[in-house]
Amino acid sequence: NTEQLQDLFGDDLEITLGFSNNAVYFALGEDGVDALKEIVDESAKPKSKVMPFELVAAVKYLVEIAVDQDEDNKVAPMLLERLEKSGKEQVRPSLTTIPNGGLFRMEIEEGVLKLFGIGVKMAQAQQKR
Protein backbone atom coordinates (compact mmCIF):
# COMPACT_ATOMS: atom_id res chain seq x y z
CA ASN A 1 0.00 0.00 0.00
CA THR A 2 1.50 3.33 -1.10
CA GLU A 3 0.10 5.22 1.88
CA GLN A 4 1.73 2.83 4.35
CA LEU A 5 5.07 3.14 2.55
CA GLN A 6 4.84 6.93 2.69
CA ASP A 7 4.07 6.74 6.41
CA LEU A 8 7.11 4.52 6.87
CA PHE A 9 9.67 6.27 4.63
CA GLY A 10 8.20 9.74 4.08
CA ASP A 11 7.44 11.35 0.75
CA ASP A 12 10.95 10.78 -0.59
CA LEU A 13 13.14 7.75 0.05
CA GLU A 14 16.76 8.38 -0.81
CA ILE A 15 18.62 5.27 -1.96
CA THR A 16 22.31 5.55 -2.77
CA LEU A 17 24.13 2.82 -4.69
CA GLY A 18 27.88 2.41 -5.12
CA PHE A 19 29.78 -0.14 -7.17
CA SER A 20 33.38 -1.29 -7.34
CA ASN A 21 35.11 -4.18 -9.12
CA ASN A 22 34.21 -6.61 -6.37
CA ALA A 23 31.49 -5.01 -4.26
CA VAL A 24 28.09 -3.37 -4.26
CA TYR A 25 27.27 -0.77 -1.62
CA PHE A 26 23.91 0.74 -0.73
CA ALA A 27 22.60 3.19 1.81
CA LEU A 28 19.16 4.50 2.74
CA GLY A 29 18.60 8.02 3.98
CA GLU A 30 19.77 11.57 3.53
CA ASP A 31 23.46 10.98 4.27
CA GLY A 32 23.84 7.99 1.95
CA VAL A 33 26.40 9.55 -0.40
CA ASP A 34 28.69 10.63 2.47
CA ALA A 35 28.33 7.26 4.21
CA LEU A 36 29.21 5.34 1.04
CA LYS A 37 32.19 7.58 0.28
CA GLU A 38 33.54 6.88 3.76
CA ILE A 39 33.05 3.13 3.38
CA VAL A 40 34.59 2.99 -0.10
CA ASP A 41 37.56 5.12 1.00
CA GLU A 42 38.11 2.88 4.03
CA SER A 43 37.94 -0.28 1.93
CA ALA A 44 40.56 1.12 -0.49
CA LYS A 45 43.16 1.57 2.27
CA PRO A 46 45.96 -1.00 2.40
CA LYS A 47 45.38 -3.86 4.84
CA SER A 48 41.81 -2.72 5.31
CA LYS A 49 39.53 -5.67 5.88
CA VAL A 50 36.16 -5.24 4.24
CA MET A 51 33.37 -7.37 5.60
CA PRO A 52 31.14 -9.16 3.10
CA PHE A 53 28.13 -8.00 5.13
CA GLU A 54 27.80 -5.25 7.69
CA LEU A 55 24.69 -3.35 8.74
CA VAL A 56 24.15 -0.53 11.19
CA ALA A 57 20.54 -0.23 12.36
CA ALA A 58 19.37 2.59 14.60
CA VAL A 59 16.69 1.00 16.77
CA LYS A 60 15.36 4.45 17.68
CA TYR A 61 13.98 4.85 14.16
CA LEU A 62 12.24 1.47 14.31
CA VAL A 63 10.59 2.46 17.59
CA GLU A 64 9.59 5.81 16.07
CA ILE A 65 7.80 3.85 13.34
CA ALA A 66 5.94 1.87 16.00
CA VAL A 67 4.91 5.13 17.70
CA ASP A 68 3.68 6.61 14.40
CA GLN A 69 1.83 3.46 13.34
CA ASP A 70 -0.06 2.82 16.59
CA GLU A 71 -1.18 5.90 18.50
CA ASP A 72 -2.72 3.71 21.23
CA ASN A 73 0.62 2.04 21.97
CA LYS A 74 1.63 3.19 25.45
CA VAL A 75 4.92 1.27 25.56
CA ALA A 76 6.65 2.50 22.39
CA PRO A 77 6.81 6.19 23.41
CA MET A 78 8.38 5.20 26.74
CA LEU A 79 10.94 3.01 24.94
CA LEU A 80 11.69 5.82 22.50
CA GLU A 81 12.33 8.23 25.36
CA ARG A 82 14.77 5.78 26.96
CA LEU A 83 16.63 5.27 23.69
CA GLU A 84 16.90 9.00 23.07
CA LYS A 85 18.29 9.55 26.57
CA SER A 86 20.89 6.78 26.26
CA GLY A 87 22.12 7.74 22.79
CA LYS A 88 23.35 4.15 22.47
CA GLU A 89 20.71 2.62 20.25
CA GLN A 90 22.44 0.85 17.41
CA VAL A 91 22.53 -2.80 16.42
CA ARG A 92 25.37 -3.92 14.13
CA PRO A 93 25.23 -7.39 12.61
CA SER A 94 28.25 -8.33 10.50
CA LEU A 95 29.64 -11.35 8.68
CA THR A 96 33.33 -12.12 8.15
CA THR A 97 34.73 -14.96 6.13
CA ILE A 98 36.99 -17.50 7.80
CA PRO A 99 38.58 -20.63 6.34
CA ASN A 100 35.80 -23.07 5.43
CA GLY A 101 33.03 -20.84 6.75
CA GLY A 102 31.89 -17.56 8.12
CA LEU A 103 31.77 -15.74 11.42
CA PHE A 104 28.60 -13.84 12.32
CA ARG A 105 28.79 -11.11 14.93
CA MET A 106 25.97 -9.08 16.48
CA GLU A 107 26.93 -5.94 18.38
CA ILE A 108 24.09 -4.47 20.45
CA GLU A 109 24.58 -1.15 22.19
CA GLU A 110 23.71 -0.61 25.85
CA GLY A 111 20.48 1.33 25.25
CA VAL A 112 19.02 -1.55 23.25
CA LEU A 113 20.08 -4.12 25.83
CA LYS A 114 18.31 -2.13 28.52
CA LEU A 115 15.13 -2.29 26.43
CA PHE A 116 15.31 -6.09 26.61
CA GLY A 117 15.36 -5.82 30.40
CA ILE A 118 12.36 -3.49 30.35
CA GLY A 119 10.51 -5.93 28.08
CA VAL A 120 11.18 -8.84 30.42
CA LYS A 121 9.94 -6.87 33.44
CA MET A 122 6.80 -5.85 31.58
CA ALA A 123 6.11 -9.44 30.51
CA GLN A 124 6.57 -10.67 34.08
CA ALA A 125 4.19 -7.98 35.36
CA GLN A 126 1.55 -9.05 32.83
CA GLN A 127 1.88 -12.71 33.85
CA LYS A 128 1.22 -11.80 37.49
CA ARG A 129 -2.10 -10.21 36.59
Residue pairs with C-beta under 8 A, 6 or more apart in sequence:
7 68
7 69
8 65
13 28
14 28
14 29
14 30
14 32
15 26
15 27
15 28
15 32
16 26
16 27
16 28
16 32
16 33
16 35
16 36
17 24
17 25
17 26
18 24
18 25
18 26
18 36
18 39
18 40
19 25
20 40
20 43
23 43
23 50
25 36
25 39
25 40
26 32
26 36
27 33
27 35
27 36
29 35
42 48
42 50
43 50
49 96
51 94
51 95
51 96
52 95
52 96
52 97
52 102
53 93
53 94
53 95
54 92
54 93
54 94
54 95
55 92
55 93
55 94
56 90
56 91
56 92
57 90
57 91
57 92
57 93
58 89
58 90
59 83
59 89
59 90
59 91
59 111
59 112
59 115
60 80
60 83
60 84
60 89
63 76
63 79
63 80
63 83
64 80
66 73
66 76
67 73
67 76
67 77
67 80
70 76
75 122
79 115
79 118
82 111
82 114
82 115
82 118
83 89
83 111
83 112
83 115
86 109
86 110
86 111
86 114
87 111
88 109
88 110
88 111
88 112
89 109
89 111
89 112
90 107
90 109
90 112
91 106
91 107
91 108
91 109
91 112
92 105
92 106
92 107
92 108
93 104
93 105
93 106
93 107
94 104
94 105
94 106
94 107
95 102
95 103
95 104
95 105
96 102
96 103
96 105
97 103
